[in-house]
Amino acid sequence: MKVVSLRKMKAGLFAACLVALLVLMGGVYVLRGTEQPGAKADRSNAMQVVKTLPAEQPAAALASDFFTEYRLERDRIRSERSDLLREILQNSKTDESRQKAQDAVLKMVLEKQRESEMENLIKARGFADALVLMRDNSVSAIVKTQSLTREDVLQVAEVISRVSGFRQEDITISAKP
């Protein structure tokens, strides 16, 4: 039996917290209505999943953990953001700030519903599991499979495009065993 290093666990936890903080900070910028001058959307594939598998654990168990952990983290971040928005709604002094917070809440709820719908439709196509993350200008999907054929990618992209309204050029699809 192999013992997982505390340092590795801390590094993973630190990375997850950093991602959560960045997402939360992005939500605050949206709520304030401020944009950084000259800022451009990052069109790179920022989500790259690479994990070496220890010999003792089967690949299926780790992949299942990845999908479950990702969903839990996504829900935790949304909950924190929801709490922040609720606080803004309660303490806002102007109708404009209250309306921005209400719009952000509605957008978050709609994103959650669409992500869930896309994940379920992808699974209905025969894949074991799927994660979908909607952003302002793009959508990323991670499909639980060893590899994706061109037809698989087209099927998944069509589902995402239909539900999200994004063009297929704005959709990134990755495979995760």
CYANA upper distance limits for C-alpha pairs under 8 A (distance plus 0.5 A):
  1 MET  CA     56 GLU  CA      7.66
  2 LYS  CA     56 GLU  CA      8.01
  4 VAL  CA      8 LYS  CA      7.74
  4 VAL  CA      9 MET  CA      7.94
  5 SER  CA      9 MET  CA      6.98
  6 LEU  CA     10 LYS  CA      6.55
  7 ARG  CA     11 ALA  CA      6.63
  8 LYS  CA     12 GLY  CA      6.78
  9 MET  CA     13 LEU  CA      6.65
 10 LYS  CA     14 PHE  CA      6.41
 11 ALA  CA     15 ALA  CA      6.66
 12 GLY  CA     16 ALA  CA      6.72
 13 LEU  CA     17 CYS  CA      6.62
 14 PHE  CA     18 LEU  CA      6.55
 15 ALA  CA     19 VAL  CA      6.74
 16 ALA  CA     20 ALA  CA      6.69
 16 ALA  CA     73 GLU  CA      8.39
 17 CYS  CA     21 LEU  CA      6.55
 18 LEU  CA     22 LEU  CA      6.70
 19 VAL  CA     23 VAL  CA      6.72
 20 ALA  CA     24 LEU  CA      6.60
 20 ALA  CA     77 ILE  CA      6.54
 21 LEU  CA     25 MET  CA      6.51
 22 LEU  CA     26 GLY  CA      6.63
 23 VAL  CA     27 GLY  CA      6.88
 23 VAL  CA     77 ILE  CA      8.34
 24 LEU  CA     28 VAL  CA      6.96
 24 LEU  CA     77 ILE  CA      7.82
 24 LEU  CA     80 GLU  CA      8.50
 24 LEU  CA     81 ARG  CA      6.90
 25 MET  CA     29 TYR  CA      6.93
 26 GLY  CA     30 VAL  CA      6.89
 27 GLY  CA     31 LEU  CA      6.70
 27 GLY  CA     81 ARG  CA      7.90
 28 VAL  CA     32 ARG  CA      6.68
 29 TYR  CA     33 GLY  CA      6.65
 29 TYR  CA     34 THR  CA      6.23
 29 TYR  CA     35 GLU  CA      7.50
 30 VAL  CA     34 THR  CA      7.19
 30 VAL  CA     35 GLU  CA      8.39
 31 LEU  CA     97 SER  CA      8.33
 31 LEU  CA    100 LYS  CA      6.64
 31 LEU  CA    101 ALA  CA      6.81
 31 LEU  CA    104 ALA  CA      7.61
 32 ARG  CA     97 SER  CA      8.46
 35 GLU  CA     39 ALA  CA      8.08
 41 ALA  CA    137 ASN  CA      8.21
 45 ASN  CA    172 THR  CA      7.62
 47 MET  CA    140 SER  CA      8.42
 49 VAL  CA    176 LYS  CA      7.93
 53 LEU  CA     57 GLN  CA      7.67
 53 LEU  CA     58 PRO  CA      8.43
 53 LEU  CA     59 ALA  CA      7.28
 53 LEU  CA     62 LEU  CA      8.37
 57 GLN  CA     61 ALA  CA      7.34
 57 GLN  CA     62 LEU  CA      7.63
 58 PRO  CA     62 LEU  CA      7.30
 59 ALA  CA     63 ALA  CA      6.66
 59 ALA  CA    177 PRO  CA      7.36
 60 ALA  CA     64 SER  CA      6.56
 60 ALA  CA    177 PRO  CA      7.42
 61 ALA  CA     65 ASP  CA      6.72
 62 LEU  CA     66 PHE  CA      6.62
 63 ALA  CA     67 PHE  CA      6.82
 63 ALA  CA    144 LYS  CA      7.90
 63 ALA  CA    176 LYS  CA      7.55
 63 ALA  CA    177 PRO  CA      6.48
 64 SER  CA     68 THR  CA      6.64
 65 ASP  CA     69 GLU  CA      6.26
 66 PHE  CA     70 TYR  CA      6.44
 67 PHE  CA     71 ARG  CA      6.76
 67 PHE  CA    129 ASP  CA      8.16
 67 PHE  CA    130 ALA  CA      8.06
 67 PHE  CA    131 LEU  CA      7.44
 68 THR  CA     72 LEU  CA      6.73
 69 GLU  CA     73 GLU  CA      6.59
 70 TYR  CA     74 ARG  CA      6.53
 71 ARG  CA     75 ASP  CA      6.58
 71 ARG  CA    131 LEU  CA      8.32
 72 LEU  CA     76 ARG  CA      6.61
 73 GLU  CA     77 ILE  CA      6.67
 74 ARG  CA     78 ARG  CA      6.71
 75 ASP  CA     79 SER  CA      6.55
 76 ARG  CA     80 GLU  CA      6.80
 77 ILE  CA     81 ARG  CA      6.66
 78 ARG  CA     82 SER  CA      6.41
 78 ARG  CA    108 MET  CA      8.28
 79 SER  CA     83 ASP  CA      6.66
 80 GLU  CA     84 LEU  CA      6.78
 81 ARG  CA     85 LEU  CA      6.68
 82 SER  CA     86 ARG  CA      6.53
 82 SER  CA    105 VAL  CA      7.40
 83 ASP  CA     87 GLU  CA      6.69
 84 LEU  CA     88 ILE  CA      6.76
 85 LEU  CA     89 LEU  CA      6.62
 85 LEU  CA    101 ALA  CA      6.27
 85 LEU  CA    102 GLN  CA      8.32
 85 LEU  CA    104 ALA  CA      8.18
 85 LEU  CA    105 VAL  CA      7.41
 86 ARG  CA     90 GLN  CA      6.77
 86 ARG  CA    101 ALA  CA      8.40
 87 GLU  CA     91 ASN  CA      6.61
 88 ILE  CA     92 SER  CA      5.99
 88 ILE  CA     97 SER  CA      8.45
 88 ILE  CA     98 ARG  CA      7.71
 88 ILE  CA    101 ALA  CA      7.22
 89 LEU  CA     97 SER  CA      8.36
 89 LEU  CA     98 ARG  CA      5.84
 89 LEU  CA    101 ALA  CA      6.71
 89 LEU  CA    102 GLN  CA      7.85
 92 SER  CA     97 SER  CA      6.60
 92 SER  CA     98 ARG  CA      6.23
 93 LYS  CA     97 SER  CA      7.89
 93 LYS  CA     98 ARG  CA      8.19
 94 THR  CA     98 ARG  CA      6.84
 95 ASP  CA     99 GLN  CA      6.47
 96 GLU  CA    100 LYS  CA      6.74
 97 SER  CA    101 ALA  CA      6.75
 98 ARG  CA    102 GLN  CA      6.69
 99 GLN  CA    103 ASP  CA      6.54
100 LYS  CA    104 ALA  CA      6.65
101 ALA  CA    105 VAL  CA      6.73
102 GLN  CA    106 LEU  CA      6.69
103 ASP  CA    107 LYS  CA      6.56
104 ALA  CA    108 MET  CA      6.62
105 VAL  CA    109 VAL  CA      6.74
106 LEU  CA    110 LEU  CA      6.66
107 LYS  CA    111 GLU  CA      6.57
108 MET  CA    112 LYS  CA      6.68
109 VAL  CA    113 GLN  CA      6.76
110 LEU  CA    114 ARG  CA      6.60
111 GLU  CA    115 GLU  CA      6.46
111 GLU  CA    134 MET  CA      7.15
112 LYS  CA    116 SER  CA      6.63
113 GLN  CA    117 GLU  CA      6.60
114 ARG  CA    118 MET  CA      6.53
114 ARG  CA    163 VAL  CA      7.18
114 ARG  CA    164 SER  CA      7.21
115 GLU  CA    119 GLU  CA      6.58
115 GLU  CA    131 LEU  CA      8.30
115 GLU  CA    132 VAL  CA      5.94
115 GLU  CA    133 LEU  CA      7.05
115 GLU  CA    134 MET  CA      7.43
116 SER  CA    120 ASN  CA      6.67
116 SER  CA    132 VAL  CA      8.20
117 GLU  CA    121 LEU  CA      6.63
117 GLU  CA    163 VAL  CA      8.25
118 MET  CA    122 ILE  CA      6.57
118 MET  CA    132 VAL  CA      7.51
118 MET  CA    159 VAL  CA      7.15
118 MET  CA    160 ILE  CA      6.48
118 MET  CA    163 VAL  CA      7.19
119 GLU  CA    123 LYS  CA      6.74
119 GLU  CA    129 ASP  CA      7.95
119 GLU  CA    130 ALA  CA      5.80
119 GLU  CA    131 LEU  CA      6.41
119 GLU  CA    132 VAL  CA      6.71
120 ASN  CA    124 ALA  CA      6.58
120 ASN  CA    130 ALA  CA      8.31
121 LEU  CA    125 ARG  CA      6.99
121 LEU  CA    159 VAL  CA      7.52
122 ILE  CA    126 GLY  CA      7.75
122 ILE  CA    127 PHE  CA      6.98
122 ILE  CA    129 ASP  CA      8.20
122 ILE  CA    130 ALA  CA      7.12
122 ILE  CA    156 VAL  CA      6.70
122 ILE  CA    159 VAL  CA      7.59
123 LYS  CA    127 PHE  CA      5.20
123 LYS  CA    128 ALA  CA      6.46
123 LYS  CA    129 ASP  CA      6.13
123 LYS  CA    130 ALA  CA      7.06
127 PHE  CA    143 VAL  CA      7.58
127 PHE  CA    144 LYS  CA      7.01
127 PHE  CA    145 THR  CA      7.41
128 ALA  CA    143 VAL  CA      8.39
128 ALA  CA    144 LYS  CA      6.27
128 ALA  CA    145 THR  CA      7.69
129 ASP  CA    143 VAL  CA      6.58
129 ASP  CA    144 LYS  CA      5.54
130 ALA  CA    141 ALA  CA      7.41
130 ALA  CA    142 ILE  CA      6.06
130 ALA  CA    143 VAL  CA      4.88
130 ALA  CA    144 LYS  CA      6.31
131 LEU  CA    141 ALA  CA      5.99
131 LEU  CA    142 ILE  CA      5.62
131 LEU  CA    143 VAL  CA      7.02
132 VAL  CA    139 VAL  CA      7.55
132 VAL  CA    140 SER  CA      6.23
132 VAL  CA    141 ALA  CA      4.88
132 VAL  CA    142 ILE  CA      7.05
133 LEU  CA    139 VAL  CA      6.25
133 LEU  CA    140 SER  CA      5.72
133 LEU  CA    141 ALA  CA      6.87
134 MET  CA    138 SER  CA      6.85
134 MET  CA    139 VAL  CA      5.04
134 MET  CA    140 SER  CA      7.05
135 ARG  CA    139 VAL  CA      6.34
137 ASN  CA    166 PHE  CA      8.45
137 ASN  CA    170 ASP  CA      7.53
138 SER  CA    166 PHE  CA      7.47
138 SER  CA    170 ASP  CA      5.32
138 SER  CA    171 ILE  CA      6.31
138 SER  CA    172 THR  CA      8.34
139 VAL  CA    160 ILE  CA      8.40
139 VAL  CA    166 PHE  CA      8.08
139 VAL  CA    170 ASP  CA      6.94
139 VAL  CA    171 ILE  CA      5.37
139 VAL  CA    172 THR  CA      6.81
140 SER  CA    171 ILE  CA      6.29
140 SER  CA    172 THR  CA      5.16
140 SER  CA    173 ILE  CA      6.41
140 SER  CA    174 SER  CA      8.45
141 ALA  CA    171 ILE  CA      8.16
141 ALA  CA    172 THR  CA      6.64
141 ALA  CA    173 ILE  CA      5.25
141 ALA  CA    174 SER  CA      6.72
142 ILE  CA    173 ILE  CA      6.34
142 ILE  CA    174 SER  CA      5.25
142 ILE  CA    175 ALA  CA      6.12
142 ILE  CA    176 LYS  CA      6.96
143 VAL  CA    173 ILE  CA      7.84
143 VAL  CA    174 SER  CA      6.67
143 VAL  CA    175 ALA  CA      5.44
143 VAL  CA    176 LYS  CA      6.47
144 LYS  CA    175 ALA  CA      6.46
144 LYS  CA    176 LYS  CA      5.44
144 LYS  CA    177 PRO  CA      5.80
145 THR  CA    175 ALA  CA      6.16
145 THR  CA    176 LYS  CA      6.15
145 THR  CA    177 PRO  CA      5.24
146 GLN  CA    175 ALA  CA      7.00
146 GLN  CA    176 LYS  CA      6.90
146 GLN  CA    177 PRO  CA      5.16
147 SER  CA    175 ALA  CA      6.22
147 SER  CA    176 LYS  CA      8.18
147 SER  CA    177 PRO  CA      8.18
148 LEU  CA    152 ASP  CA      6.12
148 LEU  CA    153 VAL  CA      6.80
148 LEU  CA    174 SER  CA      8.43
148 LEU  CA    175 ALA  CA      6.86
149 THR  CA    153 VAL  CA      6.82
150 ARG  CA    154 LEU  CA      6.72
151 GLU  CA    155 GLN  CA      6.60
152 ASP  CA    156 VAL  CA      6.67
153 VAL  CA    157 ALA  CA      6.43
153 VAL  CA    173 ILE  CA      7.37
154 LEU  CA    158 GLU  CA      6.46
155 GLN  CA    159 VAL  CA      6.90
156 VAL  CA    160 ILE  CA      6.74
156 VAL  CA    173 ILE  CA      8.28
157 ALA  CA    161 SER  CA      6.37
157 ALA  CA    168 GLN  CA      6.52
157 ALA  CA    171 ILE  CA      7.20
157 ALA  CA    173 ILE  CA      8.07
158 GLU  CA    162 ARG  CA      6.50
158 GLU  CA    168 GLN  CA      7.89
159 VAL  CA    163 VAL  CA      6.76
160 ILE  CA    164 SER  CA      6.20
160 ILE  CA    165 GLY  CA      8.14
160 ILE  CA    166 PHE  CA      8.01
160 ILE  CA    171 ILE  CA      8.24
161 SER  CA    165 GLY  CA      5.59
161 SER  CA    166 PHE  CA      5.52
161 SER  CA    167 ARG  CA      6.41
161 SER  CA    168 GLN  CA      6.65
161 SER  CA    171 ILE  CA      8.35
162 ARG  CA    166 PHE  CA      8.19
166 PHE  CA    170 ASP  CA      6.84
166 PHE  CA    171 ILE  CA      7.81
167 ARG  CA    171 ILE  CA      7.57
